[in-house]
Amino acid sequence: MTIGEVAKRTGLRASAIRYYEKAGLLPKPARVAGQRRYAGAVLEQLAVLERAKSCGFTLDEIRRLFNGEGLHSDRWRALARKKVAELDAAAERIAAMKKLLEKRCRCADLAECGRLILQSGCDDRKQARLSS
């Protein structure tokens, strides 16, 4: 298949396919008269790549998924466990941010607001650090 055919079948732009190739996520295709010619397996690779991106995997993580040692399913599970832990930590930070944002401010000015934040103790400051 030409790069245009791959792009049409996957819904990706040709530039994205070239980028993935350059990033080492896709094997270099054969060339016929200077044009890239892809085997059908590229569609499956791109399907996994797009699924991994949808799950929040970075390109480096996807590279490890594609090029690592051992079974693909073992690599997927290991990366997924790490990503779930990252998502859980992000969810905790978001919950702390939401709690801070939902507090009603009744301060007359910035100085009063700062004093009240300082007086509330380390709990609020700890939450503020978690949210940043």
C-alpha positions in Angstrom: 0.0 0.0 0.0 1.1 3.5 -0.6 1.3 6.0 2.3 -1.9 7.6 0.9 -3.7 4.3 1.0 -2.6 3.7 4.6 -3.6 7.2 5.6 -7.1 6.7 4.0 -7.6 3.3 5.7 -6.5 4.5 9.1 -7.8 8.0 9.1 -4.3 9.3 9.9 -2.5 12.0 8.0 0.5 10.9 5.9 2.7 13.2 7.9 1.7 11.3 11.1 2.6 8.0 9.5 6.0 9.4 8.4 6.5 10.8 11.9 5.8 7.4 13.5 8.2 5.8 11.1 10.9 8.4 11.9 10.3 8.0 15.6 11.0 4.2 15.3 7.4 3.1 16.0 6.9 1.7 12.5 9.4 -0.2 10.4 10.9 1.5 7.4 8.8 0.5 4.4 10.1 -0.8 1.1 10.4 1.7 -1.6 9.2 1.3 -5.2 10.2 4.1 -7.6 10.9 6.3 -4.6 7.4 5.7 -3.0 6.9 4.1 0.4 5.1 0.7 0.1 3.7 -0.7 3.3 2.7 -4.2 4.1 -0.8 -4.9 5.5 0.7 -5.4 8.9 1.2 -1.7 9.2 -2.6 -1.3 9.7 -2.5 -3.5 12.8 0.6 -1.7 14.1 -1.1 1.6 13.7 -4.3 0.3 15.4 -2.3 -0.7 18.4 -0.4 2.6 18.3 -3.6 4.7 18.2 -5.1 2.6 21.1 -2.0 3.1 23.2 -2.2 6.9 22.5 -5.9 6.8 23.5 -4.8 5.2 26.8 -2.4 8.1 27.4 0.8 6.2 26.6 3.7 8.4 25.5 5.6 7.7 22.3 8.5 6.4 24.4 6.1 4.0 26.2 4.7 2.9 22.9 8.2 2.4 21.6 8.9 0.1 24.6 5.6 -1.7 23.9 6.5 -2.3 20.3 10.2 -3.0 20.6 10.6 -4.5 24.1 11.5 -8.1 25.0 9.0 -10.8 26.0 5.4 -11.2 25.2 3.4 -8.2 23.9 0.7 -8.8 26.4 3.2 -8.8 29.3 4.6 -5.5 28.1 1.1 -4.1 27.7 0.1 -5.1 31.3 3.3 -3.6 32.8 2.8 -0.3 31.0 -0.9 -0.3 31.8 -0.2 -0.8 35.5 2.2 2.1 35.5 -0.3 4.3 33.6 -3.1 3.4 36.0 -1.0 4.5 38.9 -0.2 7.8 37.1 -3.9 8.3 36.5 -4.8 7.6 40.1 -2.2 10.1 41.3 -3.6 12.7 38.8 -7.1 12.0 40.0 -6.0 12.7 43.6 -4.4 16.0 42.5 -7.5 16.9 40.6 -9.8 16.1 43.6 -7.6 18.3 45.9 -7.7 21.1 43.4 -11.4 20.9 43.1 -11.8 21.0 46.9 -9.7 24.2 47.0 -11.7 25.8 44.2 -15.0 25.0 45.8 -14.1 26.8 49.0 -16.0 30.1 49.1 -13.8 33.1 49.4 -15.3 35.9 51.5 -12.1 37.9 51.9 -12.2 41.7 51.6 -8.8 41.9 50.0 -5.7 39.9 49.0 -4.0 40.5 52.4 -6.9 39.0 54.3 -7.0 36.1 51.9 -3.3 35.4 52.5 -3.7 35.7 56.3 -6.5 33.2 56.3 -4.6 30.8 54.1 -1.6 31.0 56.4 -3.8 30.6 59.5 -5.5 27.5 58.2 -2.4 25.5 58.7 -0.4 23.1 56.6 -3.4 21.0 55.4 -4.5 23.7 52.9 -0.9 24.4 51.9 -0.3 20.7 51.4 -3.4 20.5 49.2 -2.2 23.5 47.3 1.2 21.9 46.6 -0.5 18.7 45.5 -2.5 20.7 43.0 0.5 22.4 41.4 
